[in-house]
Amino acid sequence: MIKQSVLKPENAAFRETVPAGEYFLKVVKAGETVRILDLEGNQAADTLFYNAHNPTERYSAIDTIREQGNVYLTAGSKLMSSENNVMLEITADTCGRHDTLGGACAAESNTTRYALEKKCMHACRDSWLVAVTEHEELGMSKRDITHNINFFMNVPVTADGGLTFADGISDAGKYVELEAKMDVLVMISNCPQLNNPCNGWNPTPIEVLVWS
C-alpha cells in the first residue's frame, strides 16, 4: 500500500548516507521514526532488527507473516519479534511492498545459486559479520544473524510456492518509514549483490534518516 510521509527531511534529527556494500548500525528509540531512502532506485537494503536491551529478542519473519496474514510488508505492517512483541510499524511506504522471505546473500548462497567462483564475492552476511565484529560491546556473533527484511527488493512468490528474484519495483527517491515501538537496534547491509537483478545489477547508496 502506497502511503506518503508527513515528515520533512530538513527536520530529521539524524541522517547518514550508506554506500553500497557497507553496513549501518544505530539504536532507534521507542517513538522515533526511521526512514530508509532508496537514493538511485532498485537498491536492496537488507535489514535486521533487535531489542536494543536484549538482542536475543529480534525480528521474526515467521511471527510477522502469521500476524498480518501476508508475505509482503508495506504501510500498516507490524514487525513482530521472536517474543511476539511489536518492534516497529511501517507508517509510510512509497515503494509498495518489501520482501521478508528471500533471505540475505551470503558466500554459501552465491555459490549455490550462481557459480562456485562467486563464493568470495562480498555479500550482506559478510557486512553483518563485520558489524558485530567491530562492535564487541553488543555481545553478538554470527549466531545472532537470523531473519531479515529486504527493503525495496522484489521477490515474487510463484503459484507452486517458490521464490523468484525479479527486477526491482523501487525507483529513485522511494522510501519506507518505520516507527519504533521499543528501543530497537537497526542493522542494515546495503546490498552489494551483482548476480541477480535485485539491485538493477548496479548497487547504489541509500540514506537513513531518523526523527525524534
C-alpha positions in Angstrom: 0.0 0.0 0.0 1.4 3.4 -1.0 1.3 5.9 1.8 3.2 9.2 1.8 5.0 10.5 4.8 4.2 13.8 6.5 7.8 14.1 7.9 10.2 16.6 6.3 13.8 15.7 5.7 15.1 19.0 6.9 13.6 18.3 10.3 15.3 14.9 10.8 17.5 14.7 13.9 19.9 12.3 12.1 20.8 11.4 8.6 23.5 9.3 7.0 24.3 8.0 3.5 25.3 4.4 3.4 27.4 3.3 0.4 26.7 0.1 -1.4 28.4 -2.9 0.3 28.6 -1.1 3.7 26.7 -1.6 6.9 24.7 0.8 9.1 24.2 0.3 12.8 22.1 2.5 15.1 19.7 2.4 18.1 16.3 3.9 17.3 14.4 4.8 20.5 10.8 3.9 21.1 8.6 6.6 19.5 11.3 7.6 16.9 10.8 7.1 13.2 13.4 5.8 10.8 13.3 6.3 7.1 15.3 4.2 4.6 15.6 6.1 1.3 16.4 4.4 -2.0 18.5 7.2 -3.5 19.0 6.0 -7.1 16.4 3.2 -7.4 16.3 -0.6 -7.4 18.6 -0.9 -4.4 18.1 -3.6 -1.7 18.5 -2.7 1.9 18.9 -6.0 3.9 17.8 -5.2 7.4 17.9 -6.8 10.9 16.1 -5.5 14.0 16.9 -6.4 17.6 15.6 -5.3 21.0 18.4 -2.8 21.9 18.4 -4.0 25.5 18.3 -7.7 24.8 19.4 -8.7 21.3 18.3 -12.3 21.8 14.8 -10.8 21.1 14.9 -10.0 17.4 12.8 -9.6 14.3 10.8 -12.7 13.4 9.6 -13.2 9.8 7.5 -16.2 10.8 5.6 -14.3 13.5 5.2 -11.2 11.3 3.8 -13.1 8.4 1.4 -15.0 10.7 0.1 -11.9 12.5 -0.6 -9.9 9.3 -1.6 -12.8 7.0 0.6 -11.5 4.2 4.1 -12.5 3.0 4.9 -8.9 1.8 5.4 -5.9 4.0 4.1 -2.4 3.4 2.4 0.5 5.2 0.5 -0.7 8.2 2.6 -3.9 8.7 3.7 -4.5 12.3 7.0 -6.1 12.6 6.9 -8.8 15.3 9.8 -10.1 17.5 10.7 -13.6 18.4 8.9 -12.9 21.7 5.7 -11.9 19.7 6.1 -8.2 20.6 5.6 -5.4 18.2 9.0 -4.0 17.4 8.2 -1.4 14.7 5.3 -0.4 12.5 5.6 0.7 8.8 4.0 4.1 8.9 4.8 5.3 5.3 5.8 3.5 2.2 6.2 4.8 -1.4 7.6 1.6 -2.8 4.5 -0.6 -2.2 5.9 -3.9 -0.9 9.0 -5.4 0.6 10.4 -9.0 0.9 10.9 -10.9 4.1 11.2 -14.4 2.6 14.2 -14.3 0.3 16.9 -14.0 3.0 20.2 -12.3 2.6 23.0 -13.0 0.2 26.0 -15.0 1.6 29.0 -16.8 0.3 27.1 -20.1 0.5 24.0 -18.8 -1.4 26.1 -17.1 -4.0 27.8 -20.5 -4.6 24.6 -22.5 -4.7 22.5 -20.1 -6.8 25.1 -18.8 -9.2 28.6 -20.4 -9.5 31.5 -21.7 -7.4 33.7 -18.7 -8.4 31.1 -16.4 -6.9 31.8 -17.7 -3.3 34.2 -14.9 -2.5 32.1 -12.0 -3.7 31.1 -9.6 -0.9 27.6 -10.4 0.5 25.2 -9.0 3.1 26.0 -11.6 5.6 29.7 -10.5 5.4 28.7 -6.9 6.2 26.7 -8.0 9.2 29.6 -10.1 10.5 31.9 -7.1 10.1 29.4 -5.1 12.1 29.2 -7.4 15.1 32.9 -8.0 15.0 33.7 -4.2 15.1 31.1 -3.7 17.9 32.1 -6.2 20.5 30.1 -4.2 23.1 26.9 -5.7 21.6 27.9 -9.2 22.7 26.7 -10.5 19.4 28.1 -13.1 17.0 27.2 -14.9 13.7 24.6 -16.9 15.6 22.6 -13.7 16.1 22.2 -13.1 12.3 18.8 -14.6 11.6 15.6 -13.4 9.8 15.9 -10.2 7.8 13.8 -7.9 5.7 14.9 -7.0 2.2 13.5 -3.4 1.8 12.8 -2.5 -1.8 13.6 -6.0 -3.0 11.1 -7.8 -5.4 10.8 -11.5 -4.6 7.6 -12.8 -6.1 6.1 -16.0 -4.7 5.2 -18.4 -7.6 2.0 -20.4 -7.8 3.7 -23.5 -6.6 5.2 -21.7 -3.6 8.7 -21.0 -5.0 10.6 -17.7 -4.9 12.0 -15.7 -7.8 14.4 -12.8 -7.7 12.9 -10.3 -10.1 13.6 -6.8 -11.3 13.1 -4.2 -8.6 9.9 -2.2 -8.3 11.5 0.7 -6.4 12.8 3.9 -8.0 15.0 6.9 -7.1 13.6 8.7 -4.1 11.3 6.0 -2.9 11.3 5.2 0.8 9.9 3.2 3.7 9.4 4.6 7.2 9.1 2.7 10.5 8.0 3.9 13.9 9.8 2.1 16.7 7.6 0.6 19.4 10.5 -0.3 21.6 14.2 0.7 21.6 15.5 -1.1 18.5 19.0 -1.8 17.2 18.8 -1.4 13.4 21.5 -3.2 11.4 21.4 -2.7 7.7 23.6 -4.2 4.9 23.3 -2.0 1.8 23.3 -5.0 -0.5 26.4 -5.4 -2.8 24.8 -8.2 -4.9 25.8 -8.3 -8.5 24.4 -11.7 -9.5 20.7 -11.0 -9.7 18.5 -8.0 -10.6 17.6 -7.1 -7.0 19.9 -4.0 -7.4 19.4 -3.5 -11.1 22.9 -5.0 -11.5 24.3 -1.8 -10.0 24.5 -1.4 -6.2 24.0 2.2 -5.1 23.9 4.2 -1.9 20.9 4.5 0.4 20.2 7.2 3.0 18.9 6.6 6.6 17.1 9.4 8.4 15.7 9.5 12.0 13.1 11.8 13.5 12.9 12.1 17.3 
